Amino acid sequence: MDLTYASILVLAAMVFVVSGMVGYLYWRQTALQQSVQSLSFVVSSLVTPAELEEPPADLANIPEEVEEEVVSEDDDRVSVENVTEPPVAQTSDAAPLDVDELQSKTAVQLRELLTQKGIPFGKRDSKSALIELLKATA
């Protein structure tokens, strides 16, 4: 037998063995996936999610205090309804806002002006944002 034929025979045997190993791994992987899927189905059937439980029979009897407490804490806007003074209406007698004067005011003073005008703003708004709000409504 020639050396070329022997090397081809060894190479073919190695390819056969490697393909057999790949097939075996694929078969085991499929069996493992089926086992895990069956296990997850059993576990999920035992656990009932909270969403599937029955809601309270009568939602109309919720006290109004509870509804008021459900205000988002991320909401940083100031309510216009809580303003003690009514908004000042701009009439022809009232002097318009001086833009240069706004730059010299503090953020607290700008917030007071916005509150007096009834313009909603965020508690974390920067001074420049407050000035822009006042300019837009002037």
FIKOLZA-1660 file (N, C-alpha, C; in steps of 0.1 Angstrom, whole numbers, plus 5000, padded with zeros to 4 digits):
% residues 138
   i   px   py   pz ch aa at
   1 5008 4989 5000  A  M  N
   1 5000 5000 5000  A  M CA
   1 5009 5012 5000  A  M  C
   2 5005 5021 4993  A  D  N
   2 5013 5034 4991  A  D CA
   2 5010 5043 5003  A  D  C
   3 5019 5052 5005  A  L  N
   3 5018 5061 5016  A  L CA
   3 5006 5071 5014  A  L  C
   4 5003 5075 5002  A  T  N
   4 4992 5084 4999  A  T CA
   4 4979 5077 5003  A  T  C
   5 4978 5064 4999  A  Y  N
   5 4965 5057 5002  A  Y CA
   5 4964 5056 5017  A  Y  C
   6 4974 5054 5024  A  A  N
   6 4974 5052 5039  A  A CA
   6 4969 5065 5045  A  A  C
   7 4975 5076 5041  A  S  N
   7 4972 5089 5047  A  S CA
   7 4957 5093 5044  A  S  C
   8 4952 5090 5032  A  I  N
   8 4938 5092 5028  A  I CA
   8 4929 5084 5037  A  I  C
   9 4933 5071 5040  A  L  N
   9 4925 5062 5048  A  L CA
   9 4924 5068 5063  A  L  C
  10 4936 5073 5068  A  V  N
  10 4936 5078 5082  A  V CA
  10 4928 5091 5082  A  V  C
  11 4929 5099 5072  A  L  N
  11 4921 5112 5072  A  L CA
  11 4906 5109 5071  A  L  C
  12 4902 5099 5063  A  A  N
  12 4888 5095 5062  A  A CA
  12 4883 5090 5076  A  A  C
  13 4891 5082 5082  A  A  N
  13 4887 5077 5095  A  A CA
  13 4885 5088 5106  A  A  C
  14 4894 5098 5105  A  M  N
  14 4893 5109 5114  A  M CA
  14 4881 5117 5112  A  M  C
  15 4877 5119 5099  A  V  N
  15 4865 5127 5096  A  V CA
  15 4853 5119 5100  A  V  C
  16 4853 5106 5099  A  F  N
  16 4842 5098 5103  A  F CA
  16 4840 5098 5118  A  F  C
  17 4851 5098 5126  A  V  N
  17 4850 5098 5140  A  V CA
  17 4845 5112 5145  A  V  C
  18 4851 5123 5139  A  V  N
  18 4846 5137 5143  A  V CA
  18 4832 5139 5139  A  V  C
  19 4827 5134 5128  A  S  N
  19 4813 5136 5125  A  S CA
  19 4804 5128 5134  A  S  C
  20 4809 5116 5139  A  G  N
  20 4801 5109 5149  A  G CA
  20 4800 5116 5162  A  G  C
  21 4811 5122 5166  A  M  N
  21 4812 5130 5178  A  M CA
  21 4802 5142 5178  A  M  C
  22 4802 5149 5166  A  V  N
  22 4793 5160 5165  A  V CA
  22 4779 5156 5165  A  V  C
  23 4775 5145 5159  A  G  N
  23 4762 5140 5159  A  G CA
  23 4758 5136 5173  A  G  C
  24 4767 5129 5181  A  Y  N
  24 4764 5126 5194  A  Y CA
  24 4761 5138 5203  A  Y  C
  25 4769 5149 5202  A  L  N
  25 4767 5161 5209  A  L CA
  25 4754 5168 5206  A  L  C
  26 4751 5168 5193  A  Y  N
  26 4738 5174 5189  A  Y CA
  26 4726 5166 5195  A  Y  C
  27 4727 5153 5195  A  W  N
  27 4716 5144 5201  A  W CA
  27 4715 5147 5216  A  W  C
  28 4726 5148 5223  A  R  N
  28 4726 5151 5237  A  R CA
  28 4720 5165 5240  A  R  C
  29 4724 5174 5232  A  Q  N
  29 4720 5188 5234  A  Q CA
  29 4704 5189 5232  A  Q  C
  30 4699 5182 5222  A  T  N
  30 4685 5182 5220  A  T CA
  30 4678 5175 5231  A  T  C
  31 4683 5164 5236  A  A  N
  31 4677 5158 5248  A  A CA
  31 4677 5167 5260  A  A  C
  32 4688 5174 5262  A  L  N
  32 4689 5183 5274  A  L CA
  32 4679 5194 5273  A  L  C
  33 4678 5200 5261  A  Q  N
  33 4668 5211 5259  A  Q CA
  33 4654 5206 5261  A  Q  C
  34 4651 5194 5257  A  Q  N
  34 4637 5189 5260  A  Q CA
  34 4635 5187 5275  A  Q  C
  35 4645 5183 5282  A  S  N
  35 4644 5181 5296  A  S CA
  35 4642 5194 5304  A  S  C
  36 4650 5204 5300  A  V  N
  36 4649 5217 5306  A  V CA
  36 4635 5223 5303  A  V  C
  37 4630 5222 5291  A  Q  N
  37 4617 5227 5287  A  Q CA
  37 4606 5221 5295  A  Q  C
  38 4607 5208 5297  A  S  N
  38 4597 5200 5304  A  S CA
  38 4597 5205 5319  A  S  C
  39 4609 5207 5324  A  L  N
  39 4610 5211 5338  A  L CA
  39 4605 5225 5340  A  L  C
  40 4608 5234 5331  A  S  N
  40 4602 5248 5332  A  S CA
  40 4587 5248 5330  A  S  C
  41 4582 5239 5322  A  F  N
  41 4567 5238 5321  A  F CA
  41 4561 5234 5334  A  F  C
  42 4567 5224 5341  A  V  N
  42 4561 5219 5354  A  V CA
  42 4562 5230 5364  A  V  C
  43 4574 5237 5365  A  V  N
  43 4575 5247 5375  A  V CA
  43 4566 5259 5372  A  V  C
  44 4564 5263 5360  A  S  N
  44 4555 5274 5357  A  S CA
  44 4540 5270 5359  A  S  C
  45 4537 5258 5358  A  S  N
  45 4523 5254 5361  A  S CA
  45 4520 5253 5376  A  S  C
  46 4530 5252 5384  A  L  N
  46 4529 5251 5399  A  L CA
  46 4527 5265 5404  A  L  C
  47 4534 5275 5398  A  V  N
  47 4534 5289 5403  A  V CA
  47 4523 5296 5396  A  V  C
  48 4514 5303 5403  A  T  N
  48 4504 5311 5397  A  T CA
  48 4508 5325 5398  A  T  C
  49 4509 5332 5387  A  P  N
  49 4513 5346 5387  A  P CA
  49 4502 5355 5394  A  P  C
  50 4506 5366 5400  A  A  N
  50 4497 5375 5407  A  A CA
  50 4487 5381 5397  A  A  C
  51 4490 5382 5385  A  E  N
  51 4481 5388 5375  A  E CA
  51 4469 5379 5372  A  E  C
  52 4471 5366 5374  A  L  N
  52 4460 5356 5371  A  L CA
  52 4450 5355 5383  A  L  C
  53 4454 5360 5395  A  E  N
  53 4446 5359 5406  A  E CA
  53 4434 5368 5404  A  E  C
  54 4423 5365 5410  A  E  N
  54 4411 5373 5408  A  E CA
  54 4413 5387 5415  A  E  C
  55 4408 5398 5407  A  P  N
  55 4409 5411 5413  A  P CA
  55 4398 5413 5423  A  P  C
  56 4399 5423 5431  A  P  N
  56 4388 5426 5441  A  P CA
  56 4375 5427 5434  A  P  C
  57 4364 5422 5441  A  A  N
  57 4351 5421 5435  A  A CA
  57 4345 5435 5432  A  A  C
  58 4347 5444 5441  A  D  N
  58 4341 5457 5439  A  D CA
  58 4352 5468 5440  A  D  C
  59 4355 5473 5428  A  L  N
  59 4365 5484 5427  A  L CA
  59 4359 5498 5430  A  L  C
  60 4346 5499 5430  A  A  N
  60 4340 5512 5432  A  A CA
  60 4340 5516 5446  A  A  C
  61 4343 5508 5456  A  N  N
  61 4343 5511 5470  A  N CA
  61 4357 5516 5475  A  N  C
  62 4366 5519 5466  A  I  N
  62 4379 5524 5470  A  I CA
  62 4377 5538 5476  A  I  C
  63 4383 5541 5488  A  P  N
  63 4381 5554 5493  A  P CA
  63 4389 5565 5485  A  P  C
  64 4384 5577 5485  A  E  N
  64 4390 5588 5477  A  E CA
  64 4404 5591 5482  A  E  C
  65 4406 5589 5495  A  E  N
  65 4420 5592 5500  A  E CA
  65 4430 5584 5494  A  E  C
  66 4427 5571 5491  A  V  N
  66 4436 5562 5485  A  V CA
  66 4439 5567 5471  A  V  C
  67 4429 5571 5464  A  E  N
  67 4431 5576 5450  A  E CA
  67 4440 5588 5450  A  E  C
  68 4439 5597 5460  A  E  N
  68 4448 5609 5460  A  E CA
  68 4462 5605 5463  A  E  C
  69 4464 5594 5471  A  E  N
  69 4478 5590 5475  A  E CA
  69 4486 5584 5463  A  E  C
  70 4479 5581 5453  A  V  N
  70 4485 5574 5442  A  V CA
  70 4492 5583 5432  A  V  C
  71 4497 5594 5437  A  V  N
  71 4504 5604 5429  A  V CA
  71 4518 5600 5427  A  V  C
  72 4523 5601 5415  A  S  N
  72 4537 5596 5412  A  S CA
  72 4547 5605 5419  A  S  C
  73 4557 5598 5426  A  E  N
  73 4567 5606 5433  A  E CA
  73 4577 5611 5424  A  E  C
  74 4578 5606 5412  A  D  N
  74 4587 5612 5402  A  D CA
  74 4583 5625 5396  A  D  C
  75 4570 5628 5398  A  D  N
  75 4564 5640 5392  A  D CA
  75 4569 5652 5400  A  D  C
  76 4577 5660 5394  A  D  N
  76 4583 5671 5401  A  D CA
  76 4577 5685 5398  A  D  C
  77 4565 5684 5391  A  R  N
  77 4558 5697 5387  A  R CA
  77 4551 5702 5399  A  R  C
  78 4550 5715 5400  A  V  N
  78 4542 5722 5410  A  V CA
  78 4528 5723 5405  A  V  C
  79 4519 5720 5413  A  S  N
  79 4505 5720 5409  A  S CA
  79 4500 5735 5409  A  S  C
  80 4493 5738 5398  A  V  N
  80 4488 5752 5397  A  V CA
  80 4476 5754 5406  A  V  C
  81 4469 5743 5410  A  E  N
  81 4457 5744 5418  A  E CA
  81 4461 5748 5432  A  E  C
  82 4474 5746 5437  A  N  N
  82 4478 5749 5450  A  N CA
  82 4482 5764 5452  A  N  C
  83 4481 5772 5441  A  V  N
  83 4485 5786 5442  A  V CA
  83 4475 5793 5450  A  V  C
  84 4480 5801 5460  A  T  N
  84 4471 5808 5469  A  T CA
  84 4465 5821 5462  A  T  C
  85 4474 5827 5454  A  E  N
  85 4469 5839 5447  A  E CA
  85 4465 5836 5433  A  E  C
  86 4455 5843 5428  A  P  N
  86 4451 5840 5414  A  P CA
  86 4461 5845 5405  A  P  C
  87 4462 5839 5393  A  P  N
  87 4472 5844 5383  A  P CA
  87 4470 5858 5379  A  P  C
  88 4481 5865 5377  A  V  N
  88 4480 5879 5374  A  V CA
  88 4478 5880 5359  A  V  C
  89 4467 5886 5354  A  A  N
  89 4464 5887 5340  A  A CA
  89 4471 5899 5335  A  A  C
  90 4478 5898 5323  A  Q  N
  90 4485 5909 5317  A  Q CA
  90 4474 5918 5310  A  Q  C
  91 4473 5930 5314  A  T  N
  91 4465 5939 5308  A  T CA
  91 4473 5950 5301  A  T  C
  92 4466 5959 5295  A  S  N
  92 4474 5970 5288  A  S CA
  92 4481 5979 5298  A  S  C
  93 4475 5979 5311  A  D  N
  93 4481 5988 5321  A  D CA
  93 4493 5982 5327  A  D  C
  94 4494 5968 5327  A  A  N
  94 4505 5961 5334  A  A CA
  94 4518 5962 5325  A  A  C
  95 4529 5965 5331  A  A  N
  95 4541 5966 5324  A  A CA
  95 4546 5952 5320  A  A  C
  96 4551 5950 5308  A  P  N
  96 4556 5937 5304  A  P CA
  96 4569 5934 5311  A  P  C
  97 4572 5921 5312  A  L  N
  97 4584 5916 5319  A  L CA
  97 4596 5922 5312  A  L  C
  98 4606 5926 5320  A  D  N
  98 4619 5931 5314  A  D CA
  98 4628 5919 5314  A  D  C
  99 4633 5915 5302  A  V  N
  99 4641 5903 5300  A  V CA
  99 4654 5905 5308  A  V  C
 100 4660 5917 5307  A  D  N
 100 4672 5919 5314  A  D CA
 100 4671 5918 5329  A  D  C
 101 4659 5921 5334  A  E  N
 101 4656 5920 5348  A  E CA
 101 4655 5906 5353  A  E  C
 102 4651 5897 5344  A  L  N
 102 4650 5883 5347  A  L CA
 102 4663 5877 5350  A  L  C
 103 4674 5881 5343  A  Q  N
 103 4687 5875 5344  A  Q CA
 103 4693 5878 5358  A  Q  C
 104 4689 5889 5364  A  S  N
 104 4694 5893 5377  A  S CA
 104 4687 5886 5389  A  S  C
 105 4675 5880 5386  A  K  N
 105 4667 5873 5397  A  K CA
 105 4673 5859 5400  A  K  C
 106 4670 5855 5412  A  T  N
 106 4674 5841 5416  A  T CA
 106 4663 5831 5411  A  T  C
 107 4667 5819 5412  A  A  N
 107 4658 5808 5407  A  A CA
 107 4645 5808 5416  A  A  C
 108 4646 5811 5429  A  V  N
 108 4635 5811 5438  A  V CA
 108 4625 5822 5434  A  V  C
 109 4631 5834 5430  A  Q  N
 109 4622 5845 5426  A  Q CA
 109 4615 5842 5413  A  Q  C
 110 4622 5835 5404  A  L  N
 110 4616 5831 5391  A  L CA
 110 4605 5821 5393  A  L  C
 111 4607 5812 5402  A  R  N
 111 4596 5802 5405  A  R CA
 111 4584 5809 5411  A  R  C
 112 4586 5820 5419  A  E  N
 112 4575 5827 5425  A  E CA
 112 4567 5834 5414  A  E  C
 113 4575 5840 5404  A  L  N
 113 4568 5847 5393  A  L CA
 113 4560 5837 5385  A  L  C
 114 4565 5825 5382  A  L  N
 114 4558 5815 5375  A  L CA
 114 4546 5810 5383  A  L  C
 115 4547 5809 5396  A  T  N
 115 4536 5805 5404  A  T CA
 115 4525 5816 5404  A  T  C
 116 4529 5828 5404  A  Q  N
 116 4519 5839 5404  A  Q CA
 116 4511 5839 5390  A  Q  C
 117 4518 5836 5380  A  K  N
 117 4512 5836 5366  A  K CA
 117 4504 5823 5364  A  K  C
 118 4506 5813 5373  A  G  N
 118 4499 5801 5371  A  G CA
 118 4505 5792 5360  A  G  C
 119 4518 5793 5358  A  I  N
 119 4525 5785 5348  A  I CA
 119 4532 5773 5355  A  I  C
 120 4529 5761 5351  A  P  N
 120 4535 5749 5358  A  P CA
 120 4550 5748 5354  A  P  C
 121 4558 5744 5364  A  F  N
 121 4572 5742 5362  A  F CA
 121 4577 5731 5370  A  F  C
 122 4589 5726 5367  A  G  N
 122 4595 5715 5375  A  G CA
 122 4603 5720 5386  A  G  C
 123 4604 5713 5397  A  K  N
 123 4611 5717 5409  A  K CA
 123 4626 5717 5406  A  K  C
 124 4630 5708 5396  A  R  N
 124 4645 5707 5393  A  R CA
 124 4649 5715 5381  A  R  C
 125 4639 5723 5375  A  D  N
 125 4643 5731 5364  A  D CA
 125 4654 5741 5367  A  D  C
 126 4663 5743 5357  A  S  N
 126 4674 5752 5359  A  S CA
 126 4669 5767 5357  A  S  C
 127 4677 5776 5361  A  K  N
 127 4673 5790 5360  A  K CA
 127 4671 5794 5346  A  K  C
 128 4679 5789 5337  A  S  N
 128 4677 5792 5323  A  S CA
 128 4663 5787 5317  A  S  C
 129 4659 5775 5322  A  A  N
 129 4646 5770 5318  A  A CA
 129 4635 5778 5323  A  A  C
 130 4636 5783 5336  A  L  N
 130 4626 5791 5342  A  L CA
 130 4625 5805 5334  A  L  C
 131 4636 5810 5330  A  I  N
 131 4636 5823 5323  A  I CA
 131 4630 5821 5309  A  I  C
 132 4633 5809 5303  A  E  N
 132 4626 5807 5290  A  E CA
 132 4611 5805 5291  A  E  C
 133 4607 5799 5302  A  L  N
 133 4592 5798 5304  A  L CA
 133 4586 5812 5306  A  L  C
 134 4593 5820 5313  A  L  N
 134 4587 5834 5315  A  L CA
 134 4587 5842 5302  A  L  C
 135 4598 5840 5294  A  K  N
 135 4599 5847 5281  A  K CA
 135 4588 5842 5272  A  K  C
 136 4585 5829 5272  A  A  N
 136 4575 5824 5263  A  A CA
 136 4561 5829 5267  A  A  C
 137 4558 5832 5279  A  T  N
 137 4545 5836 5283  A  T CA
 137 4544 5851 5284  A  T  C
 138 4555 5859 5281  A  A  N
 138 4554 5873 5282  A  A CA
 138 4547 5879 5270  A  A  C
% end
